[in-house]
Amino acid sequence: MAGTSPVNPFSRTALGVLLCLVTLPTLAQEPPPVGLAVASSDPVFNVQLFDGKSISGRLRELGPKAKLILVSAEGQEQALPLAQVVKITRDGSPVAYAPEGSVVLLPEGDRLYRAVIQATKDTTLEVQQYALGDLAIPLESLVGVVFTLPTDSDDASVLLDRVRSENRAAEVVWLANGDRLSGNFLGLEESKVKFQTDNGTIALDRSNVSALAFDPALVSYPKPDTLFLDVTLADGSRFGVRNERIEEGQFVATTRFGLEIRVPLTELLAVHPRSSALVYLTERPVAGEQYTPYLGPPRSYKRDRTVDGHIFRLGGQSYDRGLGTPSRSFLAYRIRPGDQRFQALVGLDDRAGALGNVVFRVLVDGKERFSSPSMSVRDTPRSVDVELTGGSVLILVTEFGERGGVRDLADWVEARLIRGTGGAPSAP
């Protein structure tokens, strides 16, 4: 039985199978800008670089010519190319954001929380958002809208994921009583949702509608062909922007859905530059996977969610991107020309509770390059930084910890491949 067998940290058979499946042939400082002041009340941001180093300071400039300028507490300035930045995060206590109010869902995980849904007008949806103000969002940019979130956080997560990822070939309405209608969305008024079903046109009372999902085949959300930024606000809203700049303590940019936005720097929580220099592993296909559960049926890994389907919570902080894996599992990825390093933050998800325990390992061409001790939620998450140059296969291993497979919610958050400098958007 799996529960009574001794734990072997490396299964040569499993490792050999994965390697056979996926092995392939070897494939400064700048002068400060004039006339831009930094107020002492502006928030401090931490900047994580590709080489693992971090610096902090107040933002003087962000965006023009793909450049970041920080001002330290001593008043010294440092200019950095955004194409060498992993992320920019506001200094202070970790923020665990959660959906609040009505939610507007955009493609690729983008969303607007704390929204007030008003009405449709021609080809746009009129929305008021806590930090962004009045918005007219093109309907073609929308994945869906959640009018009323369930009070239970697990139920809310299920509804949001259903609207975002359900396989559908038409518009769908979910009613408060649990019913589901499929058809064509005709429009939204202050108190009504107009919808056409096989039985004709109906006007639904908005108070009875939980969520509306659009036909994914009709969604258009072009990715910029130059470096752009994924911006996360303090309330958890996230969206891509370009043409970004800082003006008088405000972050100004054009969203991927075509609207200019202005938000105070105090509302800015995180910025992730997106370029060809960095690729998140969730954007790469898995070349091989294998699971050996301690007991019960196997569970597969999940992209951008824990293995049980929730937002990552690691060390009290929420994360958008990463891999959720069970023990014991192997995930293999082909190393492509230009891939230089693999980086991630690993640990047991906060939801695992006191009983969970796992071990993380990273192999390159079958050779171990990283191994963690047995980790529980009490352990500080560990950074992984592994050299890939010259390798063919990257394998992420999640091993049983001290209690077998109990609450083994293993998180590889922000798992990414560093590919050097670049300016174009990330590519798989």
VOGU-3710 file (C-alpha; in Angstrom, 3 decimals, decimal comma):
1> magtspvnpf> 0,000/0,000/0,000  1,122/3,556/-0,694  0,568/4,512/2,937  2,937/1,886/4,298  5,694/1,940/1,680  8,959/3,642/2,601  9,386/7,076/1,045  12,021/7,162/-1,645  13,039/10,787/-2,322  13,945/9,975/-5,920
11> srtalgvllc> 12,068/7,492/-8,059  14,594/6,601/-10,756  11,885/5,052/-12,880  9,626/8,125/-12,712  12,544/10,474/-13,275  13,808/8,416/-16,205  10,384/8,399/-17,838  10,090/12,179/-17,584  13,586/12,756/-18,917  12,970/10,449/-21,875
21> lvtlptlaqe> 9,688/12,209/-22,628  11,048/15,714/-22,722  14,798/15,597/-23,443  15,574/17,534/-26,602  18,761/18,212/-28,557  20,814/21,016/-27,064  19,308/23,798/-28,313  24,023/52,592/-14,947  23,322/55,260/-13,628  21,505/58,054/-15,566
31> pppvglavas> 21,034/61,792/-14,860  17,817/62,608/-12,987  14,932/64,242/-14,831  14,400/67,953/-14,353  11,428/69,394/-12,493  10,011/66,213/-10,922  9,760/66,336/-7,155  9,286/63,418/-4,764  7,132/64,193/-1,740  8,185/62,802/1,629
41> sdpvfnvqlf> 4,621/61,518/1,998  4,899/59,309/-1,112  5,069/55,594/-0,290  8,313/53,624/-0,335  8,574/50,788/-2,849  10,809/47,727/-2,901  12,258/46,677/-6,255  13,327/43,081/-6,883  15,891/42,634/-9,663  16,694/39,634/-11,862
51> dgksisgrlr> 19,902/38,938/-9,916  17,935/38,540/-6,672  18,994/41,871/-5,206  16,448/44,338/-3,841  16,565/48,096/-3,484  14,006/50,508/-2,057  13,023/54,132/-2,360  10,337/56,521/-3,500  9,334/56,545/-7,142  10,490/59,567/-9,083
61> elgpkaklil> 9,890/58,101/-12,506  8,246/54,961/-13,829  7,729/54,117/-17,453  9,158/56,715/-19,846  11,763/54,965/-22,005  11,111/51,749/-19,997  12,962/53,205/-17,029  12,540/53,299/-13,261  14,102/55,981/-11,051  14,122/55,540/-7,277
71> vsaegqeqal> 15,045/58,111/-4,634  16,555/56,617/-1,465  15,952/57,891/2,068  19,273/59,750/1,757  18,097/61,510/-1,407  20,268/59,525/-3,815  18,793/58,562/-7,162  19,187/55,291/-9,008  17,951/54,555/-12,529  17,100/51,014/-13,594
81> plaqvvkitr> 15,793/49,506/-16,840  12,350/47,987/-16,283  13,380/45,021/-18,440  15,646/43,886/-15,557  12,998/44,235/-12,817  11,016/41,259/-11,518  8,525/43,318/-9,542  7,927/46,539/-7,623  5,963/46,269/-4,375  4,862/48,851/-1,865
91> dgspvayape> 6,738/48,711/1,431  4,823/47,851/4,590  2,709/45,054/5,961  1,770/42,296/3,490  -1,654/42,792/1,961  -4,016/39,832/1,566  -6,561/41,201/-0,866  -9,981/39,677/-1,376  -12,839/40,444/-3,777  -15,175/43,130/-2,530
101> gsvvllpegd> -18,305/44,684/-4,005  -19,209/43,809/-7,579  -16,373/42,436/-9,734  -15,497/43,076/-13,379  -13,511/40,190/-14,875  -11,082/40,792/-17,742  -8,912/38,253/-19,608  -5,632/36,780/-18,313  -6,557/37,166/-14,654  -7,126/40,931/-14,798
111> rlyraviqat> -10,039/42,231/-12,727  -11,620/45,262/-11,075  -12,772/44,843/-7,487  -14,930/47,289/-5,508  -16,861/48,168/-8,644  -20,330/49,646/-9,023  -21,913/48,230/-12,180  -24,157/50,808/-13,824  -25,450/50,105/-17,361  -24,397/49,308/-20,905
121> kdttlevqqy> -24,211/52,118/-23,424  -23,713/51,230/-27,080  -20,609/48,986/-26,975  -19,390/49,763/-23,450  -20,177/48,918/-19,842  -20,368/51,940/-17,537  -18,620/51,251/-14,232  -17,520/53,202/-11,181  -14,466/51,793/-9,436  -13,212/52,797/-6,001
131> algdlaiple> -9,748/53,997/-7,093  -10,226/54,585/-10,826  -13,504/56,529/-10,897  -15,849/56,406/-13,897  -14,947/53,924/-16,629  -16,513/52,982/-19,953  -15,125/49,508/-20,598  -15,538/48,012/-24,088  -17,827/44,973/-23,932  -15,387/43,028/-26,097
141> slvgvvftlp> -12,790/43,308/-23,304  -15,010/41,624/-20,706  -14,928/38,021/-19,574  -17,828/38,588/-17,215  -19,357/40,473/-14,311  -20,177/39,266/-10,818  -22,965/41,433/-9,414  -23,239/39,811/-6,002  -20,428/37,838/-4,389  -21,337/35,018/-1,981
151> tdsddasvll> -20,476/35,920/1,590  -18,523/32,692/2,033  -15,002/33,148/0,627  -14,859/29,611/-0,785  -18,204/30,057/-2,554  -17,038/33,427/-3,906  -13,864/31,813/-5,271  -15,886/29,074/-6,974  -18,222/31,596/-8,638  -15,375/33,805/-9,859
161> drvrsenraa> -13,529/30,815/-11,321  -16,701/29,553/-12,983  -17,358/32,879/-14,694  -13,730/33,205/-15,732  -12,923/29,694/-16,948  -16,120/27,764/-17,709  -16,118/26,248/-21,202  -19,072/27,919/-22,964  -20,122/28,898/-26,476  -22,612/31,653/-25,584
171> evvwlangdr> -23,406/34,179/-22,870  -24,472/32,754/-19,503  -26,433/34,208/-16,601  -26,327/32,721/-13,110  -29,333/33,521/-10,932  -29,347/33,963/-7,183  -31,441/30,794/-6,773  -28,725/28,721/-8,498  -30,380/28,485/-11,933  -28,267/28,974/-15,045
181> lsgnflglee> -29,459/30,468/-18,350  -27,635/30,297/-21,670  -28,276/32,609/-24,603  -27,414/36,124/-25,804  -26,819/39,200/-23,679  -28,865/42,149/-24,983  -28,098/44,906/-22,519  -27,927/46,089/-18,941  -30,101/48,749/-17,373  -30,113/50,202/-13,882
191> skvkfqtdng> -32,455/47,505/-12,596  -32,700/44,938/-15,425  -30,551/42,484/-17,358  -31,897/41,894/-20,869  -31,247/38,410/-22,140  -32,397/36,248/-25,000  -32,920/32,529/-24,538  -34,418/29,836/-26,761  -37,791/30,765/-25,264  -37,543/34,436/-26,195
201> tialdrsnvs> -36,369/37,734/-24,729  -36,541/38,238/-20,969  -35,795/41,118/-18,599  -34,289/39,817/-15,378  -34,377/41,808/-12,175  -30,740/42,608/-11,350  -31,286/41,772/-7,701  -31,928/38,190/-8,807  -28,786/37,903/-10,955  -25,517/36,769/-9,383
211> alafdpalvs> -23,244/36,847/-12,414  -23,033/37,320/-16,169  -20,416/35,652/-18,389  -19,662/36,575/-21,992  -18,854/34,297/-24,900  -15,051/33,852/-24,736  -14,839/33,531/-28,520  -15,876/37,179/-28,816  -13,422/38,598/-26,275  -10,607/40,821/-27,565
221> ypkpdtlfld> -7,812/41,914/-25,209  -4,690/42,615/-27,293  -1,335/42,266/-25,577  0,962/45,258/-26,206  3,849/44,478/-28,551  6,323/46,347/-26,350  7,135/46,148/-22,645  4,046/46,794/-20,496  3,152/46,637/-16,820  0,731/44,538/-14,805
231> vtladgsrfg> -0,490/46,834/-12,035  -2,140/45,663/-8,811  -4,014/48,185/-6,659  -4,394/48,093/-2,891  -7,906/46,619/-3,189  -6,625/43,694/-5,318  -7,713/45,036/-8,711  -5,231/44,129/-11,450  -4,870/45,206/-15,075  -2,240/45,722/-17,756
241> vrnerieegq> -1,109/49,220/-18,739  1,205/51,017/-21,150  2,264/54,660/-21,680  2,794/54,858/-17,926  4,255/57,835/-16,054  4,185/59,578/-12,677  2,631/63,024/-12,364  2,385/64,909/-9,044  2,065/61,851/-6,847  -0,219/59,997/-9,252
251> fvattrfgle> 0,354/56,999/-11,469  -0,991/57,716/-14,965  -1,289/55,112/-17,722  -3,418/53,694/-20,529  -5,074/50,379/-19,772  -5,102/47,402/-22,131  -8,803/48,131/-22,642  -7,929/51,583/-23,958  -8,767/53,993/-21,111  -6,449/56,445/-19,382
261> irvpltella> -6,402/56,017/-15,617  -5,008/58,089/-12,763  -4,482/56,694/-9,279  -2,554/58,036/-6,287  0,731/56,233/-5,653  -0,712/55,319/-2,268  -3,216/53,059/-4,074  -0,460/51,225/-5,952  0,341/47,838/-4,373  2,502/46,058/-6,963
271> vhprssalvy> 3,863/46,423/-10,485  5,114/43,492/-12,581  6,972/44,485/-15,785  6,095/42,123/-18,661  8,722/41,626/-21,341  10,599/38,904/-23,204  13,188/38,972/-20,426  10,862/37,151/-18,017  8,390/34,337/-18,679  6,137/32,917/-15,983
281> lterpvageq> 6,188/29,141/-15,973  2,389/29,052/-16,169  2,801/30,390/-19,721  4,865/27,362/-20,739  3,326/23,953/-21,499  4,195/21,078/-19,187  6,226/18,523/-21,126  5,633/15,719/-18,623  3,904/15,168/-15,302  3,659/12,277/-12,866
291> ytpylgpprs> 1,856/11,806/-9,558  2,219/9,201/-6,806  -0,277/9,968/-4,020  0,353/8,717/-0,501  -3,278/7,605/-0,263  -6,327/7,975/-2,472  -6,618/9,101/-6,100  -3,967/11,366/-7,655  -4,505/15,119/-7,945  -2,988/17,160/-10,750
301> ykrdrtvdgh> -1,208/20,492/-10,483  -3,007/23,804/-11,061  -1,928/26,985/-12,791  -2,264/30,240/-10,823  -4,151/28,441/-8,020  -3,364/26,165/-5,110  -3,853/22,473/-5,746  -7,283/22,773/-4,097  -8,257/25,725/-6,323  -7,701/28,850/-4,209
311> ifrlggqsyd> -5,671/32,045/-4,525  -2,147/31,569/-3,203  -1,626/32,698/0,403  1,993/32,233/1,396  3,450/33,753/4,533  0,388/35,964/4,909  0,761/37,440/1,404  -1,510/36,868/-1,587  -0,028/35,992/-4,970  -1,600/35,857/-8,442
321> rglgtpsrsf> 0,794/33,638/-10,339  2,366/30,300/-9,676  1,938/26,535/-9,597  -0,031/24,605/-7,005  1,219/21,032/-6,634  0,453/17,983/-4,479  2,927/15,488/-3,078  4,336/13,379/-4,559  4,542/15,001/-7,996  6,967/15,668/-10,855
331> layrirpgdq> 6,462/18,487/-13,380  8,878/18,641/-16,304  9,509/21,588/-18,644  11,738/21,871/-21,691  14,529/24,400/-21,285  14,603/26,552/-24,407  17,503/28,482/-25,907  17,793/31,747/-23,988  16,413/30,391/-20,699  19,018/31,407/-18,112
341> rfqalvgldd> 17,556/30,918/-14,627  14,541/29,477/-12,827  13,272/31,455/-9,851  10,343/31,029/-7,461  9,220/31,416/-3,874  8,189/28,084/-2,343  6,352/27,069/0,788  3,233/25,481/2,169  0,088/27,503/1,544  -1,422/29,208/4,597
351> ragalgnvvf> -4,634/27,209/4,071  -2,787/23,961/4,768  -2,984/24,456/8,513  -0,781/22,902/11,170  -0,675/19,367/9,738  0,650/20,067/6,255  4,258/19,301/5,374  6,147/19,033/2,043  9,655/19,055/0,549  10,569/20,999/-2,609
361> rvlvdgkerf> 13,268/19,945/-5,074  14,456/21,308/-8,402  16,328/19,140/-10,913  18,082/20,110/-14,140  18,764/17,180/-16,461  18,220/14,835/-13,531  20,711/16,576/-11,227  19,472/18,229/-8,053  20,029/21,990/-8,010  17,775/22,911/-5,053
371> sspsmsvrdt> 16,317/21,046/-2,085  14,338/22,436/0,818  13,958/20,913/4,252  10,574/19,528/5,205  8,381/22,665/5,311  5,176/23,537/7,193  3,158/26,757/7,404  5,370/27,777/10,323  8,414/27,948/8,043  9,390/31,103/6,196
381> prsvdveltg> 8,946/30,696/2,414  12,215/29,995/0,608  13,577/31,630/-2,530  14,700/29,395/-5,393  17,280/30,576/-7,940  18,669/27,869/-10,240  21,014/28,158/-13,224  19,562/26,700/-16,461  22,129/27,616/-19,107  23,115/24,549/-21,097
391> gsvlilvtef> 20,342/22,389/-19,640  17,570/20,566/-21,482  14,962/19,647/-18,857  13,747/21,416/-15,726  11,851/19,226/-13,238  9,952/20,533/-10,211  9,515/17,870/-7,536  7,104/18,049/-4,594  7,930/15,288/-2,089  6,042/13,932/0,916
401> gerggvrdla> 6,897/15,708/4,139  6,715/14,377/7,662  3,036/13,354/7,447  2,787/11,887/3,982  0,173/13,619/1,866  -1,786/15,358/4,646  -2,753/18,943/3,668  0,040/19,037/1,089  -0,852/22,385/-0,497  2,537/23,146/-2,032
411> dwvearlirg> 2,998/26,584/-3,617  5,578/27,574/-6,242  4,563/31,226/-6,386  5,783/33,523/-9,145  7,646/30,594/-10,729  9,483/32,218/-13,636  12,212/31,865/-16,227  14,765/34,653/-16,584  15,832/35,121/-20,184  18,027/38,216/-19,944
421> tggapsap> 17,254/41,700/-21,156  14,422/42,411/-23,542  11,604/44,780/-24,349  8,854/42,791/-26,015  6,065/41,129/-24,024  6,593/37,714/-22,472  6,226/34,805/-24,857  5,557/31,145/-23,993
//
